[in-house]
Amino acid sequence: MRRRAPLLLAFPLALACAFPGAARAQDPEVVAVAVERLGGELAARLEAALALPSGPGRERAGRVALALLEAPGRATPAEVLAATLAAGGVSPEAARARFGEEVARAWSSPRVAAAVALAELAGPTADAAAVRRAREAHARTHEVDPELGRALERSIDRVASRIDPERAVALKVEEVLAFSRGRLTPAEAARFAEAVALARYAHAGQTRDGGQPALLHSLRVARAMLATPGVEPAAVHAAVLHDVVEDTRVPRSEITRRLGPRVSELVHAVTLDPIERFGGDKLARDRAYYARFAASPEGARWLKLHDRIDNINDMSGWPPEGQLRYLARTRETVVEALRVHSPELAARLEAELRRVEARVRRQLAREAPRAAAFERHRRPDGTLRWGEVARDTAVREGAGLLRFTMAMFLKELAVVVRTGDRLRVEEFFEGILTTDFLVHYGAFTVGARAGEVAFARALQRHLKPGFVGEVLRANVSLAAGLLAADLASGTFDGQAFALSLAALGLSSTAVRAGVSGLRWVRSLRSAGAVARAGGVAGFVYSVLETTVVLYLADAIEERARERLDARAARAALAEAGRAFARDVGAATTADEVAAAASRYGDAWTAWRDHLLTAAVIEDARLRERLEKIARRAKLLDDERRAARAALERAPALRDDVVRRHGSVDAWAEARAAEDEARVRADLEAALAAHTRAVDAITAAAYGAPRRPAPLLDGVAHLPWLLLGGEEGAAGDPWGARTDVLARWGRSRARAGLDQAHGRAPANRLQAYDDQAAVLAAVAAALRARPGAPAGAAEALDEAAAWAVRARDLEAGLAGGPPRRGLVDALEAR
């Protein structure tokens, strides 16, 4: 049975608190890499260059230097210094005076442009404009430094696919096709275009672990093959198709038919056989594959080399331990297979493995002390003592902010949710205010307008620490109710928790990028047990037996607005009732009846969700209100700073202020107190309005008067109607008559069933009763009908029993806020 997805549990705290942290000091790491890569002399000069910028400029400079030092290309010392200084905002003239003419000349190097673009794409605010600049830099770089160009190409694909996947694919196809026309004969370029078209069809809608469209990887591999001198054209065509047979439903025979036997042979050489052929033994399958691959044609070996190089450089979001395991596995399998006939290719891949491995080990070394420090502050229930964390210098970085990734957020959230203790939830959200998490994922960090981070910072100090409990109290029943059907049907094996990004206040764009790189997170588009027909964008993940559903609010809001129309919702339910009756009447097996009941259950779930979708709109309204308040708070801050600056330039005015207020600081504090009082009043009013609205929506959904009569009360000719109401069917009151009166009578009878569904209740719990009553009535009609499919009535009995279980569970969860949160109620079921 397909299940509907829960919509939200509001935690608006993070929305108002997405404040920016001071730059993390990367200088020691940058210098260490410089020593390893280019020697101590450069490290000393680089340290001096990093000392010139300040604030955000230093952070950018450090990212650029690190990007260029860790890139596979071979940048000169002058290029490294020029890129560092350019990112830090230092002028060429100042660089010339400090570091000499060679560094100033390097300013126009394509490598410098590529490094700056790489660092910009790695930042949390990378947008379409950054992608456009990076494409321009890539056009200049890929011929000069192919390896650095490919590193930039991967970053472009990652960010572009996060912003607009379809456009990213379209632009990539255009670029690679244009590149092929300069490398292949017209006839071979046309065949390559045919291969791209087939790959585009086969991989349509398919994504890789990192969330990028699968075709982007294939196109990158094909481009690398195009740039490899001496590779046969068939191998280039095979490159763009190398995952088609293994990962899609397009068979090898289709490649043979459209591209010829040679391309098909090369694709087969790099395609894993189905594991079923080896009785599910993965090791046996892999041994056979690499033995076959070792003897493959040279074009296939080049293809595998570029495929694996792209893979090992595209592991963003993987935990370091997982990256190291993948690198070791590559060394044991691909490198050894290449060594048999292509030792030069094996050496090339080994060098790339060592470079990536060194980067991952540096990451592990950076994170190990902080991870160990975190563990010192865990309680027996697994939650963190955030007060101790905030005071522990071992976990701090930069100016007082500790680094907190999306993976850490999801795992720690699952821990606190599993406790069921609202105080733990409050502590968690207050604790992450001391981290840099909201800098990267907060609602104001990714947007079209510059300075949005500053707006959130201005608002953050006005928040009262304990207000999370109020919002949680208002929403726990709502979330529990929306989860009930999934829980009752056993969709979730452990505890379950749902979040809406609109309520949580996180940027959908930033979170999508952060979550999509985590291998243990599944997109709702592919998580069929959770995703509703029609699809809702979001993710589902399970940590420590706690299932969490994270929705991208920008995708929900439009759907919610569509479902607010009660007339349309009732009409949809009536249509589902007619379809259910037709399907059951025509069914010949119990499975067909069960499937019809599942579709009918989805319709009732949609109606129940309709009764609560106004809460999604309330989340969106809260977001809009908080953004306006944050903007106003920022403007007030700006006005105060401007006034202080004016006082410094006007001694007479400053003296007057000192005479009336005692000091400039006293005047500023008084003015700030007035401004902040207004902001705080607006903020509290917005939060109070949100809580009242959600309370009212929940109360209406569960406290609405129940309809006194049964749903099917007064509907004539029920046994015949509930089995399809077909003319001349068994039980037709008009028998075989086809006259006008008989047709009119049948039409009126069918309308009665529609009218019954049109009386769907405004009370969510009664909607379960109505669903169960219809299912029970249909089961009774089937039992009375001769020749009914065996087991069909029993299937409907089970569906009705499920509706009753869901009702009882939801009544327990939503009858009042659980004393210790959602999880206790779930464990008591």
Residue, then its C-alpha position, 0 to 999 in steps of 0.5 A: m500500500r502506498r503511504r502518504a508522507p508526513l508534512l512538518l514538525a515546526f522548529p522555527l528557532a534556526l530560521a531566525c538565527a542563521f548568523p555568520g561566524a568569523a573566518r576559520a583560521q586555515d593558515p596553519e593547514v595551508v602552510a603545512v600543505a605548501v611545505e609538503r608540496l613546494g617546500g619551506e621557502l614558499a610556505a614562508r612567502l605564503e604565510a606572509a601573503l595570508a597575513l595581508p588580508s583580514g576578515p572574510g578576505r583572509e578566509r577566501a585567500g586561505r581557501v584559494a591557496l588550499a584549492l590550488l595547492e591540493a589541485p592535481g595540476r602543477a601551479t608555480p609558486a608565483e601563481v599560488l601567491a597571486a591567487t592567494l593575494a587576489a582572493g584576499g582583495v590585495s591589488p596587483e600593485a601592492a603585490r608587486a611592491r611586496f612580492g615582486e614582478e613575477v607574482a604580479r605577472a601571474w595575476s592573469s594566469p588561467r590557473v589563478a582564475a581557476a583557483v579563485a573559481l574553485a574556492e568560490l564554488a566551495g563557499p556556502t553562497a555559491d550561486a548561478a553567477a559563481v557558476r558562470r564565472a567558473r565556466e569562463a575560468h574553465a574555458r581558459t584553464h582546461e587546455v593549459d592545465p587539464e587536471l586543474g580544469r577537470a577539478l574545476e569542471r567537477s565543482i561546476d557540475r556539483v554546484a550547477s546541478r544543485i541550483d538547476p539540475e536540468r539546465a546543468v545537464a543541458l549546458k554540459v551536453e552542449e559543452v561536451l558536444a562542442f569540445s568533441r567537434g574539435r577532437l573528432t572527424p565530422a562523422e565520428a562527432a555525429r556518432f558521438a552525438e548519437a551516443v550522448a543522446l542515448a545516454r541522456y535518454a537512459h540516465a534521465g532522472q537518475t542521480r548519483d550518490g552525491g545528488q548530481p544527475a548521473l549523466l554529468h559523470s558520464l560526460r566528464v569521463a567522455r570529455a577526459m577521453l576526448a582530451t587523451p591523445g591517441v584514444e580510438p573514437a569508439a572508446v570516446h563513444a563508449a565513455v559516455l555510455h559506460d554506466v548505461v547497461e549496468d545502471t539503466r534498463v537499456p540493454r547492450s543490444e541497443i548500444t550494438r544496434r545504434l553504435g556498433p559492435r566495437v562500442s558495445e564491446l568496450v562498454h561491456a568491458v567496464t560493466l559489472d555482471p549482475i550479481e545474481r549470476f554469482g549466487g549473490d556472491k559479490l567477491a566472486r562477481d568482482r574477481a571475475y570482472y577484474a580478471r576479464f577487465a585486465a585483458s580488455p582492449e586499451g580503450a577500455r583501460w583508458l576509460k576505466l582510468h578516467d572513470r575511477i579518477d572522476n569517482i575518487n575526486d567526487m566523494s564530497g559528503w562521504p565520511p573520511e573513513g569511507q573515502l579511505r576504504y574506497l581508495a584502498r579498494t581501488r588500489e587492490t582492484v583497478v590498479e592491479a588490473l591495469r598493472v597487467h597490460s598498462p603499467e603506465l596507467a596503473a602508475r598514473l592512477e596510483a599517483e592520483l590515489r596518493r594525492v587524494e589519500a593525503r588530502v583525506r588523511r589531513q582531514l582526519a587529522r584535523e577532525a580527530p581531536r575535535a571528535a574525541a573532544f565531543e565524545r567527552h561531553r556525552r551523557p549516558d543517553g547519548t546527547l551532548r552537554w552543550g554548555e561543556v562543549a561551548r567551553d571546551t577549547a579543544v572543539r573550538e575553531g577560529a573566533g569561537l565557532l565550532r565546525f558542525t556539518m550536515a552529517m553531524f546535525l542529522k545524527e545529533l538530531a536523531v539522538v535528541v529526538r530518540t530521548g523524547d525529552r523536549l528539554r534535550v531538543e531545546e538544548f540541541f537547537e540552542g547549542i547549534l547556535t554556538t556552531d557554524f552550522l547555521v552559517h552554512y545552512g541557515a535560511f539567510t545564507v543562500g540567496a540572491r541578495a548580498g548581506e542576508v547573513a548579516f540580517a540573521r545575525a542582527l536578529q539572533r540576539h533578540l531570541k529568547p532561549g526557551f521559545v522552542g518549547e512553545v513552538l514544539r508544543a504547538n506542533v507535536s500533535l500535528a507531526a504525530g498525526l501526519l506520521a500515524a498512517d506510516l507508523a501504523s502500517g509498519t513503514f518505519d521500523g523505529q522511532a519516526f520524526a519529521l521536519s519541514l525546512a520551512a519550519l526549521g528555517l534552513s535554506s533548501t538549496a544549502v541543505r539539499a547540497g549538504v544532504s545529497g552527499l551523505r550515502w546514508v540519506r535517501s531522496l524521497r523521490s526514490a524512497g518509495a515507502v515514504a514518497r507520495a504519488g506525485g512526489v515531494a522533494g526531500f530526504v529520509y534517513s535513519v540513525l540509531e533506529t530513529t527515522v527522520v524525514l526532512y522535507l524541502a519546504d519550497a516543494i511542499e508549499e505549492r502542493a499545500r496551497e493546491r490542497l487547501d481547496a476543500r471543494a476540490a479535495r472532496a471531489a477528488l475523494a469522490e472520484a477515488g470512491r468511484a474508481f475503487a468500486r469499479d476496480v473491486g467489481a472488475a477484480t479477478t484476484a485478491d491482489e487486485v482488490a488489495a491494490a484497489a484498497s491501497r489506492y483508495g486509502d491514499a485518497w483518504t490520506a490525502w483528505r486527512d492531510h488536506l485538513l492540516t495543510a494550512a499549517v504549511i502555509e503558516d510556516a511559510r508566513l512565519r518565514e516571511r515575517l522573520e525575514k522582514i524583522a531580520r532585515r529591519a534589525k539589520l537596518l537599525d544596526d546600520e543606522r546606529r553605526a552610521a550615526r556613530a561615524a557621523l559623530e566622529r566626524a562632527p565634534a560639536l555634535r559629539d560634544d552635544v551628545v556627550r553633554r546630554h547622555g554622558s558618553v557616546d556609548a551611553w547614547a548608543e546603548a539607549r538608542a539600541a535599547e529602544d530599537e531592540a525593544r521594537v524588534r523584540a516585540d515584533l519577533e515575539a508577536a510573530l512567534a505567538a501568532h504562529t503558535r496560535a495559528v498552528d494550535a487552531i489548525t490542530a484543534a480544528a482537525y481533531g476537535a471538529p464536530r463529528r458527523p452524527a450519521p454514518l458516511l454511507d447512511g441513506v445511500a440506496h442499492l449499496p451492494w451493487l454500487l460498492l462493487g462497481g454499479e455497472e449496468g446489468a451486473a449482479g444486484d443491479p436494481w434495474g436488471a437488464r433494462t436500458d430504458v430512460l428511467a432505468r438509466w436515470g435511476r442508475s445515474r441517481a444511485r451512483a450520485g448517491l455514492d459521490q454525495a456520501h464521499g462529499r460528506a467527508p468529515a472535517n475531523r481527522l479521526q472520523a475520516y479513519d472511521d469512514q474509510a474503515a466503514v466503506l472497506a467493511a461494506v465492500a468486504a460484505a458485498l464481496r462475501a455475498r457475491p457468488g464467484a468473488p475472488a478468493g481472499a478478496a474480502e479478507a484483504l479488505d478486512e485487513a485494510a479496514a483494520w489498518a485504518v482503525r490501527a492508524r486512528d487509534l495511534e493518531a488519537g493517542l499521539a494527537g489527543g494532547p501533547p505527550r508528556r515526554g515528547l513524541v518518542d514515548a508515545l511511539e514506544a507505547r504503541 
